[in-house]
């Protein structure tokens, strides 16, 4: 039985690098301290996001694989036109928690995840009660908003659905 890679974490980072949302998936969600570990990985990927977005020849929002953390985890990136960054951490060991054989992940495998995330984020922005500027760190430091994460239950459920249902090779999540 071959092991199929899975999504370990999905993170949305604001245009100022502040975390807007972090979802962690099985088997990592049961590990104590996983939220802190993935927050650190997402934060460490910000420099790579910045380098990739400076490429003047880039015509796509897809930034590809940002980094291979180790033989198990890799971080893939996408940036919206407004500067919000989507990061997906792929676990090559899958839900089994042991090394996979013969499976690899290509950019085409992860692109449907980013398109589904972008659709969910656009739907969130269409909500008249959601104000994205309230999540900016400067607004929060001046008492004008919260630098906290997105709290929309519908958005969080959609991100969870995307992360739970993804498998390499799917054309639509």
mmCIF file of the C-alpha atoms, coordinates in Angstrom:
data_MODEL
# 
_entry.id   MODEL 
# 
loop_
_atom_site.group_PDB 
_atom_site.id 
_atom_site.type_symbol 
_atom_site.label_atom_id 
_atom_site.label_alt_id 
_atom_site.label_comp_id 
_atom_site.label_asym_id 
_atom_site.label_entity_id 
_atom_site.label_seq_id 
_atom_site.pdbx_PDB_ins_code 
_atom_site.Cartn_x 
_atom_site.Cartn_y 
_atom_site.Cartn_z 
_atom_site.occupancy 
_atom_site.B_iso_or_equiv 
_atom_site.pdbx_formal_charge 
_atom_site.auth_seq_id 
_atom_site.auth_comp_id 
_atom_site.auth_asym_id 
_atom_site.auth_atom_id 
_atom_site.pdbx_PDB_model_num 
ATOM 1   C CA . UNK A 1 1   ? 0.000   0.000  0.000   1.00 0.00 ? 1   UNK A CA 1 
ATOM 2   C CA . UNK A 1 2   ? 1.513   3.315  -1.023  1.00 0.00 ? 2   UNK A CA 1 
ATOM 3   C CA . UNK A 1 3   ? 1.236   6.336  1.200   1.00 0.00 ? 3   UNK A CA 1 
ATOM 4   C CA . UNK A 1 4   ? -0.443  9.383  -0.307  1.00 0.00 ? 4   UNK A CA 1 
ATOM 5   C CA . UNK A 1 5   ? 0.859   12.846 0.657   1.00 0.00 ? 5   UNK A CA 1 
ATOM 6   C CA . UNK A 1 6   ? -1.566  15.082 2.550   1.00 0.00 ? 6   UNK A CA 1 
ATOM 7   C CA . UNK A 1 7   ? -1.867  18.665 3.680   1.00 0.00 ? 7   UNK A CA 1 
ATOM 8   C CA . UNK A 1 8   ? -0.409  19.252 7.131   1.00 0.00 ? 8   UNK A CA 1 
ATOM 9   C CA . UNK A 1 9   ? -1.203  22.961 7.419   1.00 0.00 ? 9   UNK A CA 1 
ATOM 10  C CA . UNK A 1 10  ? -2.847  25.818 5.540   1.00 0.00 ? 10  UNK A CA 1 
ATOM 11  C CA . UNK A 1 11  ? -1.921  29.349 6.503   1.00 0.00 ? 11  UNK A CA 1 
ATOM 12  C CA . UNK A 1 12  ? -3.136  32.760 5.353   1.00 0.00 ? 12  UNK A CA 1 
ATOM 13  C CA . UNK A 1 13  ? -0.725  35.579 6.006   1.00 0.00 ? 13  UNK A CA 1 
ATOM 14  C CA . UNK A 1 14  ? -1.687  39.233 5.728   1.00 0.00 ? 14  UNK A CA 1 
ATOM 15  C CA . UNK A 1 15  ? 0.124   41.674 3.492   1.00 0.00 ? 15  UNK A CA 1 
ATOM 16  C CA . UNK A 1 16  ? 2.169   42.703 6.534   1.00 0.00 ? 16  UNK A CA 1 
ATOM 17  C CA . UNK A 1 17  ? 3.104   39.099 7.357   1.00 0.00 ? 17  UNK A CA 1 
ATOM 18  C CA . UNK A 1 18  ? 0.603   38.788 10.188  1.00 0.00 ? 18  UNK A CA 1 
ATOM 19  C CA . UNK A 1 19  ? -1.183  35.429 10.477  1.00 0.00 ? 19  UNK A CA 1 
ATOM 20  C CA . UNK A 1 20  ? -4.822  35.697 9.419   1.00 0.00 ? 20  UNK A CA 1 
ATOM 21  C CA . UNK A 1 21  ? -5.669  32.013 9.706   1.00 0.00 ? 21  UNK A CA 1 
ATOM 22  C CA . UNK A 1 22  ? -3.849  28.745 10.402  1.00 0.00 ? 22  UNK A CA 1 
ATOM 23  C CA . UNK A 1 23  ? -5.485  25.314 10.046  1.00 0.00 ? 23  UNK A CA 1 
ATOM 24  C CA . UNK A 1 24  ? -3.607  22.174 11.047  1.00 0.00 ? 24  UNK A CA 1 
ATOM 25  C CA . UNK A 1 25  ? -4.643  18.748 9.777   1.00 0.00 ? 25  UNK A CA 1 
ATOM 26  C CA . UNK A 1 26  ? -4.242  15.131 10.916  1.00 0.00 ? 26  UNK A CA 1 
ATOM 27  C CA . UNK A 1 27  ? -2.005  13.663 12.180  1.00 0.00 ? 27  UNK A CA 1 
ATOM 28  C CA . UNK A 1 28  ? -0.331  16.947 13.170  1.00 0.00 ? 28  UNK A CA 1 
ATOM 29  C CA . UNK A 1 29  ? -3.417  18.437 14.840  1.00 0.00 ? 29  UNK A CA 1 
ATOM 30  C CA . UNK A 1 30  ? -3.081  15.918 17.692  1.00 0.00 ? 30  UNK A CA 1 
ATOM 31  C CA . UNK A 1 31  ? 0.530   16.897 18.453  1.00 0.00 ? 31  UNK A CA 1 
ATOM 32  C CA . UNK A 1 32  ? 1.054   19.266 21.360  1.00 0.00 ? 32  UNK A CA 1 
ATOM 33  C CA . UNK A 1 33  ? 2.811   22.431 20.173  1.00 0.00 ? 33  UNK A CA 1 
ATOM 34  C CA . UNK A 1 34  ? 1.944   21.860 16.500  1.00 0.00 ? 34  UNK A CA 1 
ATOM 35  C CA . UNK A 1 35  ? 0.320   25.288 16.159  1.00 0.00 ? 35  UNK A CA 1 
ATOM 36  C CA . UNK A 1 36  ? 3.512   26.971 17.354  1.00 0.00 ? 36  UNK A CA 1 
ATOM 37  C CA . UNK A 1 37  ? 5.692   24.811 15.080  1.00 0.00 ? 37  UNK A CA 1 
ATOM 38  C CA . UNK A 1 38  ? 3.623   25.553 11.980  1.00 0.00 ? 38  UNK A CA 1 
ATOM 39  C CA . UNK A 1 39  ? 3.376   29.249 12.900  1.00 0.00 ? 39  UNK A CA 1 
ATOM 40  C CA . UNK A 1 40  ? 7.170   29.298 12.952  1.00 0.00 ? 40  UNK A CA 1 
ATOM 41  C CA . UNK A 1 41  ? 7.402   27.530 9.569   1.00 0.00 ? 41  UNK A CA 1 
ATOM 42  C CA . UNK A 1 42  ? 4.908   29.931 7.997   1.00 0.00 ? 42  UNK A CA 1 
ATOM 43  C CA . UNK A 1 43  ? 6.740   32.924 9.432   1.00 0.00 ? 43  UNK A CA 1 
ATOM 44  C CA . UNK A 1 44  ? 10.063  31.574 8.146   1.00 0.00 ? 44  UNK A CA 1 
ATOM 45  C CA . UNK A 1 45  ? 8.580   31.330 4.645   1.00 0.00 ? 45  UNK A CA 1 
ATOM 46  C CA . UNK A 1 46  ? 7.868   35.088 4.503   1.00 0.00 ? 46  UNK A CA 1 
ATOM 47  C CA . UNK A 1 47  ? 11.393  35.908 3.300   1.00 0.00 ? 47  UNK A CA 1 
ATOM 48  C CA . UNK A 1 48  ? 11.006  33.446 0.445   1.00 0.00 ? 48  UNK A CA 1 
ATOM 49  C CA . UNK A 1 49  ? 7.619   34.948 -0.424  1.00 0.00 ? 49  UNK A CA 1 
ATOM 50  C CA . UNK A 1 50  ? 9.277   38.355 -0.613  1.00 0.00 ? 50  UNK A CA 1 
ATOM 51  C CA . UNK A 1 51  ? 12.086  37.104 -2.856  1.00 0.00 ? 51  UNK A CA 1 
ATOM 52  C CA . UNK A 1 52  ? 9.695   35.326 -5.218  1.00 0.00 ? 52  UNK A CA 1 
ATOM 53  C CA . UNK A 1 53  ? 7.346   38.289 -5.530  1.00 0.00 ? 53  UNK A CA 1 
ATOM 54  C CA . UNK A 1 54  ? 10.218  40.563 -6.609  1.00 0.00 ? 54  UNK A CA 1 
ATOM 55  C CA . UNK A 1 55  ? 10.646  38.511 -9.796  1.00 0.00 ? 55  UNK A CA 1 
ATOM 56  C CA . UNK A 1 56  ? 9.536   40.875 -12.555 1.00 0.00 ? 56  UNK A CA 1 
ATOM 57  C CA . UNK A 1 57  ? 9.067   37.999 -15.008 1.00 0.00 ? 57  UNK A CA 1 
ATOM 58  C CA . UNK A 1 58  ? 6.408   36.354 -12.825 1.00 0.00 ? 58  UNK A CA 1 
ATOM 59  C CA . UNK A 1 59  ? 3.028   36.266 -14.539 1.00 0.00 ? 59  UNK A CA 1 
ATOM 60  C CA . UNK A 1 60  ? 1.175   33.986 -12.131 1.00 0.00 ? 60  UNK A CA 1 
ATOM 61  C CA . UNK A 1 61  ? 0.118   34.242 -8.503  1.00 0.00 ? 61  UNK A CA 1 
ATOM 62  C CA . UNK A 1 62  ? 1.466   30.743 -7.926  1.00 0.00 ? 62  UNK A CA 1 
ATOM 63  C CA . UNK A 1 63  ? 4.921   30.937 -6.344  1.00 0.00 ? 63  UNK A CA 1 
ATOM 64  C CA . UNK A 1 64  ? 5.513   27.179 -6.433  1.00 0.00 ? 64  UNK A CA 1 
ATOM 65  C CA . UNK A 1 65  ? 7.395   25.308 -3.754  1.00 0.00 ? 65  UNK A CA 1 
ATOM 66  C CA . UNK A 1 66  ? 8.916   27.862 -1.428  1.00 0.00 ? 66  UNK A CA 1 
ATOM 67  C CA . UNK A 1 67  ? 11.054  25.419 0.505   1.00 0.00 ? 67  UNK A CA 1 
ATOM 68  C CA . UNK A 1 68  ? 11.495  21.808 1.440   1.00 0.00 ? 68  UNK A CA 1 
ATOM 69  C CA . UNK A 1 69  ? 11.678  21.854 5.223   1.00 0.00 ? 69  UNK A CA 1 
ATOM 70  C CA . UNK A 1 70  ? 12.959  18.282 5.398   1.00 0.00 ? 70  UNK A CA 1 
ATOM 71  C CA . UNK A 1 71  ? 12.254  14.972 3.675   1.00 0.00 ? 71  UNK A CA 1 
ATOM 72  C CA . UNK A 1 72  ? 8.730   15.079 5.068   1.00 0.00 ? 72  UNK A CA 1 
ATOM 73  C CA . UNK A 1 73  ? 7.398   18.659 4.812   1.00 0.00 ? 73  UNK A CA 1 
ATOM 74  C CA . UNK A 1 74  ? 7.418   21.220 2.006   1.00 0.00 ? 74  UNK A CA 1 
ATOM 75  C CA . UNK A 1 75  ? 5.878   24.688 1.870   1.00 0.00 ? 75  UNK A CA 1 
ATOM 76  C CA . UNK A 1 76  ? 4.077   25.933 -1.249  1.00 0.00 ? 76  UNK A CA 1 
ATOM 77  C CA . UNK A 1 77  ? 3.028   29.551 -1.803  1.00 0.00 ? 77  UNK A CA 1 
ATOM 78  C CA . UNK A 1 78  ? 0.509   31.741 -3.612  1.00 0.00 ? 78  UNK A CA 1 
ATOM 79  C CA . UNK A 1 79  ? 0.026   35.502 -3.361  1.00 0.00 ? 79  UNK A CA 1 
ATOM 80  C CA . UNK A 1 80  ? -3.173  37.383 -4.109  1.00 0.00 ? 80  UNK A CA 1 
ATOM 81  C CA . UNK A 1 81  ? -3.280  40.697 -5.916  1.00 0.00 ? 81  UNK A CA 1 
ATOM 82  C CA . UNK A 1 82  ? -3.835  42.420 -2.560  1.00 0.00 ? 82  UNK A CA 1 
ATOM 83  C CA . UNK A 1 83  ? -0.678  40.959 -1.013  1.00 0.00 ? 83  UNK A CA 1 
ATOM 84  C CA . UNK A 1 84  ? -2.360  38.290 1.120   1.00 0.00 ? 84  UNK A CA 1 
ATOM 85  C CA . UNK A 1 85  ? -0.280  35.117 1.061   1.00 0.00 ? 85  UNK A CA 1 
ATOM 86  C CA . UNK A 1 86  ? -1.560  31.537 1.091   1.00 0.00 ? 86  UNK A CA 1 
ATOM 87  C CA . UNK A 1 87  ? 0.873   28.898 2.304   1.00 0.00 ? 87  UNK A CA 1 
ATOM 88  C CA . UNK A 1 88  ? 0.242   25.172 2.166   1.00 0.00 ? 88  UNK A CA 1 
ATOM 89  C CA . UNK A 1 89  ? 2.477   22.748 4.034   1.00 0.00 ? 89  UNK A CA 1 
ATOM 90  C CA . UNK A 1 90  ? 2.428   19.345 2.348   1.00 0.00 ? 90  UNK A CA 1 
ATOM 91  C CA . UNK A 1 91  ? 3.314   16.247 4.354   1.00 0.00 ? 91  UNK A CA 1 
ATOM 92  C CA . UNK A 1 92  ? 4.929   13.643 2.096   1.00 0.00 ? 92  UNK A CA 1 
ATOM 93  C CA . UNK A 1 93  ? 4.312   10.978 4.724   1.00 0.00 ? 93  UNK A CA 1 
ATOM 94  C CA . UNK A 1 94  ? 0.568   11.562 4.595   1.00 0.00 ? 94  UNK A CA 1 
ATOM 95  C CA . UNK A 1 95  ? -1.822  10.650 7.364   1.00 0.00 ? 95  UNK A CA 1 
ATOM 96  C CA . UNK A 1 96  ? 0.102   7.437  7.987   1.00 0.00 ? 96  UNK A CA 1 
ATOM 97  C CA . UNK A 1 97  ? 3.062   9.274  9.518   1.00 0.00 ? 97  UNK A CA 1 
ATOM 98  C CA . UNK A 1 98  ? 5.665   7.172  7.744   1.00 0.00 ? 98  UNK A CA 1 
ATOM 99  C CA . UNK A 1 99  ? 7.705   7.726  4.584   1.00 0.00 ? 99  UNK A CA 1 
ATOM 100 C CA . UNK A 1 100 ? 5.951   7.437  1.232   1.00 0.00 ? 100 UNK A CA 1 
ATOM 101 C CA . UNK A 1 101 ? 7.381   5.522  -1.660  1.00 0.00 ? 101 UNK A CA 1 
ATOM 102 C CA . UNK A 1 102 ? 7.007   6.562  -5.240  1.00 0.00 ? 102 UNK A CA 1 
ATOM 103 C CA . UNK A 1 103 ? 4.827   9.618  -4.687  1.00 0.00 ? 103 UNK A CA 1 
ATOM 104 C CA . UNK A 1 104 ? 5.920   13.148 -5.383  1.00 0.00 ? 104 UNK A CA 1 
ATOM 105 C CA . UNK A 1 105 ? 4.050   16.425 -5.411  1.00 0.00 ? 105 UNK A CA 1 
ATOM 106 C CA . UNK A 1 106 ? 4.209   18.784 -8.378  1.00 0.00 ? 106 UNK A CA 1 
ATOM 107 C CA . UNK A 1 107 ? 3.022   22.358 -8.715  1.00 0.00 ? 107 UNK A CA 1 
ATOM 108 C CA . UNK A 1 108 ? 0.010   21.204 -10.723 1.00 0.00 ? 108 UNK A CA 1 
ATOM 109 C CA . UNK A 1 109 ? -1.032  19.061 -7.753  1.00 0.00 ? 109 UNK A CA 1 
ATOM 110 C CA . UNK A 1 110 ? -1.157  22.005 -5.348  1.00 0.00 ? 110 UNK A CA 1 
ATOM 111 C CA . UNK A 1 111 ? -2.642  24.629 -7.687  1.00 0.00 ? 111 UNK A CA 1 
ATOM 112 C CA . UNK A 1 112 ? -6.283  23.432 -7.169  1.00 0.00 ? 112 UNK A CA 1 
ATOM 113 C CA . UNK A 1 113 ? -5.825  23.986 -3.418  1.00 0.00 ? 113 UNK A CA 1 
ATOM 114 C CA . UNK A 1 114 ? -4.796  27.587 -3.997  1.00 0.00 ? 114 UNK A CA 1 
ATOM 115 C CA . UNK A 1 115 ? -7.656  28.230 -6.399  1.00 0.00 ? 115 UNK A CA 1 
ATOM 116 C CA . UNK A 1 116 ? -10.149 26.832 -3.871  1.00 0.00 ? 116 UNK A CA 1 
ATOM 117 C CA . UNK A 1 117 ? -8.561  28.922 -1.093  1.00 0.00 ? 117 UNK A CA 1 
ATOM 118 C CA . UNK A 1 118 ? -8.720  32.028 -3.264  1.00 0.00 ? 118 UNK A CA 1 
ATOM 119 C CA . UNK A 1 119 ? -12.413 31.394 -3.962  1.00 0.00 ? 119 UNK A CA 1 
ATOM 120 C CA . UNK A 1 120 ? -13.095 30.968 -0.230  1.00 0.00 ? 120 UNK A CA 1 
ATOM 121 C CA . UNK A 1 121 ? -11.147 34.152 0.553   1.00 0.00 ? 121 UNK A CA 1 
ATOM 122 C CA . UNK A 1 122 ? -13.032 36.131 -2.101  1.00 0.00 ? 122 UNK A CA 1 
ATOM 123 C CA . UNK A 1 123 ? -16.323 34.925 -0.601  1.00 0.00 ? 123 UNK A CA 1 
ATOM 124 C CA . UNK A 1 124 ? -15.079 36.096 2.801   1.00 0.00 ? 124 UNK A CA 1 
ATOM 125 C CA . UNK A 1 125 ? -14.233 39.514 1.360   1.00 0.00 ? 125 UNK A CA 1 
ATOM 126 C CA . UNK A 1 126 ? -17.745 39.758 -0.118  1.00 0.00 ? 126 UNK A CA 1 
ATOM 127 C CA . UNK A 1 127 ? -19.194 39.539 3.387   1.00 0.00 ? 127 UNK A CA 1 
ATOM 128 C CA . UNK A 1 128 ? -20.150 43.116 4.320   1.00 0.00 ? 128 UNK A CA 1 
ATOM 129 C CA . UNK A 1 129 ? -19.388 42.406 7.999   1.00 0.00 ? 129 UNK A CA 1 
ATOM 130 C CA . UNK A 1 130 ? -15.786 41.367 7.346   1.00 0.00 ? 130 UNK A CA 1 
ATOM 131 C CA . UNK A 1 131 ? -13.325 44.251 7.191   1.00 0.00 ? 131 UNK A CA 1 
ATOM 132 C CA . UNK A 1 132 ? -9.850  43.081 6.142   1.00 0.00 ? 132 UNK A CA 1 
ATOM 133 C CA . UNK A 1 133 ? -8.200  46.345 7.206   1.00 0.00 ? 133 UNK A CA 1 
ATOM 134 C CA . UNK A 1 134 ? -9.100  45.574 10.834  1.00 0.00 ? 134 UNK A CA 1 
ATOM 135 C CA . UNK A 1 135 ? -6.537  42.760 10.723  1.00 0.00 ? 135 UNK A CA 1 
ATOM 136 C CA . UNK A 1 136 ? -3.586  45.010 9.893   1.00 0.00 ? 136 UNK A CA 1 
ATOM 137 C CA . UNK A 1 137 ? -0.987  45.140 12.711  1.00 0.00 ? 137 UNK A CA 1 
ATOM 138 C CA . UNK A 1 138 ? -0.801  48.950 12.636  1.00 0.00 ? 138 UNK A CA 1 
ATOM 139 C CA . UNK A 1 139 ? -4.575  49.306 13.022  1.00 0.00 ? 139 UNK A CA 1 
ATOM 140 C CA . UNK A 1 140 ? -4.488  46.959 16.013  1.00 0.00 ? 140 UNK A CA 1 
ATOM 141 C CA . UNK A 1 141 ? -1.597  48.771 17.683  1.00 0.00 ? 141 UNK A CA 1 
ATOM 142 C CA . UNK A 1 142 ? -3.531  52.046 17.439  1.00 0.00 ? 142 UNK A CA 1 
ATOM 143 C CA . UNK A 1 143 ? -6.645  50.417 18.870  1.00 0.00 ? 143 UNK A CA 1 
ATOM 144 C CA . UNK A 1 144 ? -8.492  50.506 15.547  1.00 0.00 ? 144 UNK A CA 1 
ATOM 145 C CA . UNK A 1 145 ? -8.822  46.796 14.924  1.00 0.00 ? 145 UNK A CA 1 
ATOM 146 C CA . UNK A 1 146 ? -7.634  43.349 15.818  1.00 0.00 ? 146 UNK A CA 1 
ATOM 147 C CA . UNK A 1 147 ? -4.530  41.696 14.492  1.00 0.00 ? 147 UNK A CA 1 
ATOM 148 C CA . UNK A 1 148 ? -6.188  38.369 15.302  1.00 0.00 ? 148 UNK A CA 1 
ATOM 149 C CA . UNK A 1 149 ? -7.112  35.613 12.969  1.00 0.00 ? 149 UNK A CA 1 
ATOM 150 C CA . UNK A 1 150 ? -10.132 35.340 10.710  1.00 0.00 ? 150 UNK A CA 1 
ATOM 151 C CA . UNK A 1 151 ? -13.054 34.118 12.805  1.00 0.00 ? 151 UNK A CA 1 
ATOM 152 C CA . UNK A 1 152 ? -15.662 33.414 10.106  1.00 0.00 ? 152 UNK A CA 1 
ATOM 153 C CA . UNK A 1 153 ? -16.993 29.908 10.807  1.00 0.00 ? 153 UNK A CA 1 
ATOM 154 C CA . UNK A 1 154 ? -17.963 29.463 7.161   1.00 0.00 ? 154 UNK A CA 1 
ATOM 155 C CA . UNK A 1 155 ? -14.454 30.359 5.964   1.00 0.00 ? 155 UNK A CA 1 
ATOM 156 C CA . UNK A 1 156 ? -12.771 28.130 8.554   1.00 0.00 ? 156 UNK A CA 1 
ATOM 157 C CA . UNK A 1 157 ? -15.036 25.206 7.603   1.00 0.00 ? 157 UNK A CA 1 
ATOM 158 C CA . UNK A 1 158 ? -14.207 25.703 3.907   1.00 0.00 ? 158 UNK A CA 1 
ATOM 159 C CA . UNK A 1 159 ? -10.450 25.734 4.618   1.00 0.00 ? 159 UNK A CA 1 
ATOM 160 C CA . UNK A 1 160 ? -10.862 22.534 6.639   1.00 0.00 ? 160 UNK A CA 1 
ATOM 161 C CA . UNK A 1 161 ? -12.816 20.929 3.796   1.00 0.00 ? 161 UNK A CA 1 
ATOM 162 C CA . UNK A 1 162 ? -10.093 21.878 1.301   1.00 0.00 ? 162 UNK A CA 1 
ATOM 163 C CA . UNK A 1 163 ? -7.314  20.492 3.495   1.00 0.00 ? 163 UNK A CA 1 
ATOM 164 C CA . UNK A 1 164 ? -9.142  17.272 4.325   1.00 0.00 ? 164 UNK A CA 1 
ATOM 165 C CA . UNK A 1 165 ? -10.168 16.466 0.743   1.00 0.00 ? 165 UNK A CA 1 
ATOM 166 C CA . UNK A 1 166 ? -6.950  17.232 -1.163  1.00 0.00 ? 166 UNK A CA 1 
ATOM 167 C CA . UNK A 1 167 ? -4.923  14.464 -2.761  1.00 0.00 ? 167 UNK A CA 1 
ATOM 168 C CA . UNK A 1 168 ? -2.243  14.791 -5.453  1.00 0.00 ? 168 UNK A CA 1 
ATOM 169 C CA . UNK A 1 169 ? -3.767  14.588 -8.899  1.00 0.00 ? 169 UNK A CA 1 
ATOM 170 C CA . UNK A 1 170 ? -7.140  16.164 -8.097  1.00 0.00 ? 170 UNK A CA 1 
ATOM 171 C CA . UNK A 1 171 ? -8.158  18.786 -10.631 1.00 0.00 ? 171 UNK A CA 1 
ATOM 172 C CA . UNK A 1 172 ? -10.655 20.468 -8.311  1.00 0.00 ? 172 UNK A CA 1 
ATOM 173 C CA . UNK A 1 173 ? -10.893 20.464 -4.531  1.00 0.00 ? 173 UNK A CA 1 
# 
